[in-house]
Every structure is written in C-alpha cells, then in structure tokens.
C-alpha cells in the first residue's frame, strides 16, 4: 500500500550526499544527490517493495550520510575503516548480514542504512546485495515519468518480476489484452478458472520471452534506433496476432510467427536447437556462492542434486562454494533470461548470502587420457 512522505520533514532531515558543502552548493555539484533527485522527480509517495537482490552498480548515492562518505563511498575516518574491516571479515567468514535499506527513484537506488555492508560487498567483488526497498513514485508530469508509471503499473498488476520497456505512452493495454486472451485460453484448456497473475506468468515465459529472445539474438533492434526490444515485440505481435498483417523484417521473423498467438506458443514449446543451429543450444556458467557456515553442507547437497549442476566445490577464502552449471534452451530465451530464471530460485535458499556469475567467453577442454 502506498504512503505519503512528509515533504517538509523529509527535506529538513535529508541532506545532500557525500560532501561537506552547503546543501545548495552540493545539490548543484552532485547530479546524484538524493534530495535533489527527489525534488526534481516530485517523488514523495512511497511503496514498500520488500526484499530482493539489487545490483551494486544501480546504487548511485546515499541518504543523509554526506558527513561520513565521499562520492566514491570511501569512509573518511579511521574508526569507520575499522568498522568496515570488521564487516568485510565477517562477510568473508560467512556471517549472515541483514539487508541494507534503500530508497528507489525510478531505476536508481540510494542507501538509507547499510553503507558499510554496501562497501564491504564492493570490496569482496559482489555483483549485488540483498536489500529492503522502499520505492518513491515520481509524480512530476514528464514523458519519462508517465512511461515509468505505466511500466510499473503493468508489471505490478501482472505480478511480473521484470519490467517491459515500451517507449510510447498508452501501449501497455495491448499486452494486457494478450494476457487476458491467454487467460481465457488457459481456463478453457484446464477446465477451471485461471487468475490473471498466473496467466501473465505463463504468457511471459511461453509467448513473450520466446519472441523477444528471437528478436534480440538476431539483432533486429539495431535497425530501429531509439526503440527497445520490447517495442519490436509489441509491433510484431500486434500485427501478426491482432491485425493479421505480415511484415518483412529481412531475417525471416514473419516466417517464424503464425497468425495465432496460441499456435505460436505451441510451436515454440516444440522448437529445439536443430531448428535454429545459429543459436547456442547450451551455456556453461560458474556461480560463486557466499553462504552462512551453518547452512553450507545443506546448500552443497541441494546444489549437487540439481540437474543443471555439473560440479560443486567447497573452497576457502572470500568465496565459500563454486558451482559449474550447464543450461540448455528449450525455447528461444536469451542467455541472461535463462540464467536469471535459474539463479532466482537458488538465491532464495536459506543461508545463501550472495552469488556471482561468471560466463566464459572462450573455453577449451582437454580430452581425458583416462
């Protein structure tokens, strides 16, 4: 449920980040100032987004810690350094850390609490950190904000974990219409009522992702400057399934897509690697785990039981477990989407503090002499 920030109390409490200058001077110098950004976006209504993993690169600033931290999140006192060292050592030893607290304004995040845990994660080479998020909703009447609100409202209604990025206003209703039609299809197929969120999840994985994966892997978006892959998904799908008009895209997309959305879904579920030999059928990934010590053996055994896992190694140092996995496509999803689906499950396991993924660029394997 949304709540309203007290504008005057908040602005009286929150200072510009990272500098000892006056608030006015700091705001002019620092484009990532939280208070400046909040005022610019008129972002005072808040929604609690719960706890999730946030990429460190998306955390761009701090809330009210300008006396303690400079613009690179370096601490300015020896006492702070001692505390940071202690947290780094504790995280390296596998001690569980509470999530940091973040304010989110559009796609950027600002630290409210947990600066030392953030810096420790940076020093340990982590790609993301577990965070408790409160999103501040922008209300300034700009095209970018209106698009953002349409995007988040659609995502929240559908219950999707990831956003779909369209660049024109008023277009998300086409996606909602596809989900509603797919919901009716699933209800008839199962002989029972299917809720909207369930239909949206199935639409996303069996219709949206296959077509988006094909568009992305073929590089089609490069021919449409200023447009996103999702824009092309919408354009192609609406013309094929709603208007019944084929378009020639130069790479055979129109040959791939039937004029019926459910027929497309059925065909995509059957496509294997031999249909598209130019696409990599498998991907090898190494995942590095930081885990709580008391859960390490249980996590080790659970990983070993997964079909995708090829090797599991317990190691000493800043990383606790190293896992080699092989993921195989059954649909035309991208490497990132395939990996995200796998990692989102294991990151929720009790005792998993953080994960890092390494995707080899070039690999060579010696033949065994055994």
C-alpha positions as CSV (number, residue, x, y, z in Angstrom):
1,X,0.0,0.0,0.0
2,X,1.3,3.4,-0.9
3,X,2.1,6.0,1.8
4,X,2.9,9.7,1.5
5,X,6.3,11.1,2.6
6,X,6.1,14.2,4.7
7,X,7.8,16.6,2.3
8,X,8.8,19.2,4.8
9,X,10.0,16.8,7.5
10,X,11.9,14.7,5.0
11,X,13.7,17.7,3.4
12,X,14.6,19.0,6.8
13,X,16.2,15.7,7.7
14,X,17.8,14.5,4.5
15,X,20.9,16.4,3.3
16,X,22.8,16.2,0.0
17,X,25.1,13.3,-0.2
18,X,28.8,12.8,0.2
19,X,30.1,16.4,0.6
20,X,30.7,19.0,3.3
21,X,29.4,21.8,1.2
22,X,26.2,23.7,1.9
23,X,23.1,21.9,0.7
24,X,22.6,24.4,-2.1
25,X,26.2,24.1,-3.4
26,X,26.2,20.3,-3.1
27,X,23.0,19.9,-5.0
28,X,24.4,21.9,-7.9
29,X,27.6,19.9,-7.9
30,X,26.2,16.4,-7.5
31,X,23.6,15.2,-10.0
32,X,23.1,12.0,-7.9
33,X,22.0,13.9,-4.8
34,X,19.1,12.1,-3.2
35,X,17.2,15.2,-2.1
36,X,17.8,17.0,-5.5
37,X,16.6,13.9,-7.4
38,X,13.6,13.5,-5.1
39,X,12.6,17.2,-5.6
40,X,13.2,17.1,-9.3
41,X,11.0,14.0,-9.7
42,X,8.5,15.1,-7.1
43,X,8.8,11.7,-5.6
44,X,7.1,11.7,-2.2
45,X,4.6,8.8,-2.4
46,X,6.1,5.6,-1.3
47,X,5.5,1.9,-1.9
48,X,7.3,-0.9,0.1
49,X,8.8,-3.3,-2.5
50,X,10.0,-5.9,0.0
51,X,13.4,-7.5,0.0
52,X,15.3,-8.5,-3.1
53,X,18.8,-8.6,-4.7
54,X,19.9,-5.2,-6.1
55,X,23.0,-4.8,-8.5
56,X,25.6,-2.7,-6.8
57,X,26.0,-0.7,-9.9
58,X,22.5,0.6,-9.6
59,X,23.1,2.1,-6.1
60,X,24.2,5.6,-7.1
61,X,24.0,7.6,-3.8
62,X,23.3,7.9,-0.1
63,X,20.6,9.4,2.0
64,X,21.9,11.7,4.8
65,X,25.5,10.4,5.1
66,X,27.3,13.2,3.4
67,X,29.4,13.9,6.5
68,X,30.8,10.3,6.6
69,X,31.1,9.2,2.9
70,X,32.5,10.9,-0.2
71,X,31.3,10.5,-3.7
72,X,33.0,7.1,-4.1
73,X,31.6,5.7,-0.8
74,X,35.0,5.9,0.8
75,X,34.9,6.4,4.5
76,X,36.7,9.4,5.9
77,X,37.7,8.3,9.4
78,X,39.9,5.6,10.9
79,X,37.1,4.5,13.1
80,X,35.0,3.9,10.0
81,X,37.7,1.9,8.4
82,X,37.9,-0.4,11.4
83,X,34.2,-1.0,11.3
84,X,34.4,-1.7,7.6
85,X,37.2,-4.1,8.0
86,X,35.2,-6.0,10.6
87,X,32.2,-6.3,8.3
88,X,34.4,-7.4,5.4
89,X,36.0,-10.1,7.6
90,X,32.5,-11.2,8.9
91,X,31.1,-11.5,5.4
92,X,34.1,-13.3,4.2
93,X,33.7,-15.8,7.0
94,X,30.1,-16.4,6.0
95,X,28.3,-14.5,8.7
96,X,24.7,-13.6,7.8
97,X,24.2,-9.9,7.3
98,X,20.8,-8.1,7.5
99,X,19.7,-6.5,4.2
100,X,20.6,-2.9,3.6
101,X,17.8,-0.3,3.3
102,X,17.4,1.5,0.0
103,X,15.2,4.2,-1.4
104,X,14.4,3.7,-5.1
105,X,13.6,6.5,-7.5
106,X,12.9,5.1,-10.9
107,X,15.9,2.9,-11.8
108,X,18.3,4.3,-9.2
109,X,18.8,3.4,-5.6
110,X,20.0,5.4,-2.6
111,X,21.3,3.9,0.7
112,X,19.3,4.8,3.8
113,X,21.0,2.2,6.0
114,X,23.9,-0.2,5.4
115,X,26.7,1.9,3.9
116,X,29.4,-0.3,5.4
117,X,27.7,-3.5,4.2
118,X,27.5,-2.0,0.7
119,X,31.2,-1.0,0.7
120,X,32.2,-4.4,2.1
121,X,30.2,-6.1,-0.7
122,X,32.1,-3.9,-3.2
123,X,35.5,-4.9,-1.7
124,X,34.6,-8.6,-1.9
125,X,33.7,-8.3,-5.5
126,X,30.0,-9.0,-5.1
127,X,27.7,-8.0,-8.0
128,X,24.6,-7.5,-5.9
129,X,23.4,-7.1,-2.4
130,X,20.3,-8.1,-0.5
131,X,18.2,-5.0,0.1
132,X,15.0,-3.9,1.7
133,X,13.5,-1.4,-0.8
134,X,11.0,1.5,-0.5
135,X,10.2,3.0,-3.9
136,X,9.4,6.7,-4.1
137,X,7.0,7.2,-7.0
138,X,7.8,10.1,-9.3
139,X,4.8,12.4,-9.8
140,X,6.3,15.2,-12.0
141,X,4.4,15.3,-15.3
142,X,7.1,14.4,-17.7
143,X,7.1,11.9,-20.6
144,X,9.7,9.8,-18.9
145,X,7.8,9.6,-15.6
146,X,4.5,8.9,-17.3
147,X,6.1,6.0,-19.2
148,X,7.7,4.8,-16.0
149,X,4.4,4.8,-14.1
150,X,2.7,2.9,-17.0
151,X,5.5,0.3,-16.9
152,X,5.4,-0.3,-13.2
153,X,1.6,-0.3,-13.0
154,X,1.5,-3.0,-15.7
155,X,4.3,-5.0,-14.1
156,X,2.6,-4.8,-10.6
157,X,-0.8,-5.8,-12.0
158,X,0.6,-8.7,-13.8
159,X,2.8,-9.8,-10.9
160,X,5.9,-9.9,-13.0
161,X,9.4,-9.8,-11.6
162,X,10.8,-7.9,-14.6
163,X,9.6,-4.8,-16.3
164,X,8.8,-4.5,-20.0
165,X,10.1,-1.3,-21.5
166,X,8.0,0.5,-24.1
167,X,8.8,3.9,-25.4
168,X,5.3,5.2,-26.3
169,X,2.5,6.1,-24.0
170,X,-0.7,4.1,-23.9
171,X,0.7,0.9,-25.4
172,X,0.6,-1.5,-22.3
173,X,-3.1,-2.2,-22.9
174,X,-2.1,-4.3,-25.9
175,X,0.0,-6.5,-23.6
176,X,-2.9,-6.7,-21.1
177,X,-5.2,-7.7,-23.9
178,X,-2.8,-10.5,-24.8
179,X,-2.7,-11.7,-21.2
180,X,-6.5,-11.7,-20.9
181,X,-6.8,-13.7,-24.2
182,X,-4.2,-16.1,-22.9
183,X,-6.0,-16.4,-19.6
184,X,-9.2,-17.4,-21.4
185,X,-7.3,-19.9,-23.4
186,X,-5.7,-21.5,-20.3
187,X,-9.0,-21.5,-18.5
188,X,-10.6,-23.4,-21.3
189,X,-7.7,-25.8,-21.6
190,X,-7.6,-26.6,-17.9
191,X,-11.3,-26.6,-17.4
192,X,-11.1,-24.2,-14.5
193,X,-10.6,-20.5,-13.8
194,X,-7.1,-19.2,-14.2
195,X,-6.2,-16.0,-12.3
196,X,-4.7,-13.0,-14.2
197,X,-1.3,-13.3,-12.5
198,X,-1.0,-17.0,-13.3
199,X,-1.9,-16.3,-17.0
200,X,0.6,-13.4,-17.0
201,X,3.4,-15.6,-15.8
202,X,2.7,-18.3,-18.4
203,X,2.4,-15.6,-21.2
204,X,5.7,-14.1,-20.1
205,X,7.6,-17.4,-20.2
206,X,5.9,-19.1,-23.2
207,X,5.0,-16.3,-25.5
208,X,6.8,-13.1,-24.7
209,X,10.2,-14.5,-23.9
210,X,10.5,-16.7,-27.0
211,X,9.7,-13.9,-29.4
212,X,11.8,-11.4,-27.5
213,X,14.7,-13.9,-27.5
214,X,14.5,-14.4,-31.2
215,X,14.4,-10.6,-31.8
216,X,17.4,-10.0,-29.5
217,X,19.5,-12.8,-30.8
218,X,19.0,-11.7,-34.4
219,X,20.0,-8.1,-33.6
220,X,16.8,-6.8,-35.2
221,X,16.6,-3.8,-32.8
222,X,19.8,-2.3,-34.3
223,X,17.7,-1.4,-37.3
224,X,15.3,0.7,-35.2
225,X,17.3,3.5,-33.4
226,X,15.6,4.7,-30.2
227,X,13.4,1.6,-29.9
228,X,13.6,-1.2,-27.5
229,X,13.4,-5.0,-28.0
230,X,10.0,-4.7,-26.2
231,X,8.8,-2.1,-28.7
232,X,9.5,-4.6,-31.5
233,X,7.8,-7.4,-29.6
234,X,4.7,-5.3,-29.4
235,X,4.8,-4.2,-33.0
236,X,5.4,-7.6,-34.4
237,X,2.9,-9.4,-32.2
238,X,0.1,-6.9,-32.7
239,X,0.5,-7.0,-36.4
240,X,0.7,-10.8,-36.5
241,X,-2.0,-11.7,-34.0
242,X,-4.4,-8.8,-33.9
243,X,-4.2,-7.2,-37.3
244,X,-3.3,-10.3,-39.2
245,X,-0.7,-8.4,-41.3
246,X,2.6,-9.9,-42.1
247,X,5.7,-7.7,-42.2
248,X,9.1,-8.5,-43.8
249,X,11.9,-7.9,-41.4
250,X,14.8,-9.2,-43.5
251,X,15.6,-12.2,-41.2
252,X,12.6,-14.4,-41.6
253,X,10.7,-13.3,-38.4
254,X,7.5,-13.2,-40.3
255,X,8.1,-16.8,-41.5
256,X,8.5,-17.9,-37.9
257,X,5.3,-16.5,-36.4
258,X,1.9,-17.9,-37.1
259,X,-1.1,-15.6,-37.2
260,X,-2.4,-17.0,-33.9
261,X,-0.7,-16.4,-30.6
262,X,-1.6,-19.8,-29.1
263,X,-0.3,-21.5,-32.2
264,X,2.9,-19.6,-31.8
265,X,3.1,-20.8,-28.2
266,X,2.5,-24.4,-29.2
267,X,5.2,-24.2,-31.9
268,X,7.8,-22.6,-29.6
269,X,7.3,-25.3,-27.0
270,X,8.4,-27.8,-29.5
271,X,11.4,-26.0,-31.0
272,X,14.8,-27.4,-30.2
273,X,18.3,-26.5,-31.1
274,X,18.2,-28.2,-34.5
275,X,15.6,-25.6,-35.7
276,X,18.0,-22.8,-35.0
277,X,21.6,-24.0,-35.4
278,X,22.9,-20.5,-35.3
279,X,21.9,-20.1,-31.7
280,X,24.0,-21.6,-28.9
281,X,22.0,-24.6,-27.5
282,X,23.9,-24.7,-24.2
283,X,25.6,-22.3,-21.9
284,X,28.2,-23.1,-19.2
285,X,28.2,-20.8,-16.2
286,X,30.3,-20.7,-13.0
287,X,28.4,-19.5,-9.9
288,X,30.3,-18.3,-6.8
289,X,28.4,-18.5,-3.5
290,X,28.8,-16.8,-0.2
291,X,26.8,-18.7,2.4
292,X,26.2,-18.9,6.1
293,X,28.6,-21.5,7.6
294,X,25.9,-23.5,9.4
295,X,24.0,-24.0,6.1
296,X,27.0,-24.7,3.8
297,X,26.7,-28.5,3.8
298,X,22.9,-28.5,3.2
299,X,23.3,-25.9,0.3
300,X,26.2,-28.0,-1.1
301,X,24.0,-31.1,-1.2
302,X,21.0,-29.3,-2.7
303,X,23.2,-27.9,-5.5
304,X,24.6,-31.3,-6.2
305,X,21.1,-32.7,-6.6
306,X,20.1,-30.2,-9.3
307,X,20.1,-31.5,-12.9
308,X,21.8,-28.4,-14.3
309,X,24.8,-28.7,-11.9
310,X,27.9,-30.4,-13.2
311,X,30.4,-29.7,-10.4
312,X,30.3,-28.4,-6.8
313,X,33.4,-27.3,-4.9
314,X,33.7,-26.0,-1.3
315,X,36.6,-23.6,-1.2
316,X,38.4,-21.4,1.4
317,X,38.7,-17.6,1.1
318,X,36.3,-14.9,0.1
319,X,34.1,-17.4,-1.7
320,X,32.5,-20.5,0.0
321,X,31.2,-22.6,-2.9
322,X,32.0,-22.7,-6.6
323,X,29.5,-24.4,-8.9
324,X,29.7,-25.2,-12.6
325,X,26.3,-25.5,-14.4
326,X,25.1,-26.2,-17.9
327,X,21.8,-24.6,-19.0
328,X,20.0,-25.9,-22.1
329,X,17.4,-23.9,-24.0
330,X,14.0,-25.4,-24.8
331,X,12.7,-22.0,-26.0
332,X,14.3,-19.0,-27.7
333,X,15.1,-17.1,-24.5
334,X,18.4,-15.2,-24.2
335,X,21.4,-16.2,-22.0
336,X,20.5,-13.6,-19.5
337,X,16.9,-14.7,-19.1
338,X,17.8,-18.3,-18.9
339,X,20.4,-17.6,-16.2
340,X,18.1,-15.3,-14.3
341,X,15.4,-18.0,-14.1
342,X,17.9,-20.5,-12.6
343,X,19.6,-18.1,-10.2
344,X,16.4,-16.5,-8.9
345,X,15.5,-19.8,-7.3
346,X,18.8,-20.6,-5.6
347,X,19.2,-17.1,-4.2
348,X,16.1,-17.6,-2.1
349,X,17.5,-20.6,-0.3
350,X,18.0,-20.2,3.4
351,X,21.7,-19.5,4.1
352,X,22.6,-18.0,0.7
353,X,24.1,-14.6,1.3
354,X,25.1,-13.7,-2.2
355,X,26.0,-15.1,-5.6
356,X,28.2,-14.0,-8.5
357,X,28.0,-15.5,-12.0
358,X,30.9,-15.9,-14.5
359,X,30.1,-16.7,-18.1
360,X,33.1,-17.9,-20.1
361,X,33.8,-16.1,-23.3
362,X,36.1,-18.8,-24.9
363,X,36.6,-22.3,-23.5
364,X,38.7,-25.2,-24.4
365,X,38.6,-28.6,-22.7
366,X,41.4,-31.1,-23.0
367,X,40.5,-34.7,-23.8
368,X,40.8,-37.0,-20.9
369,X,43.6,-39.5,-21.0
370,X,41.7,-41.9,-18.8
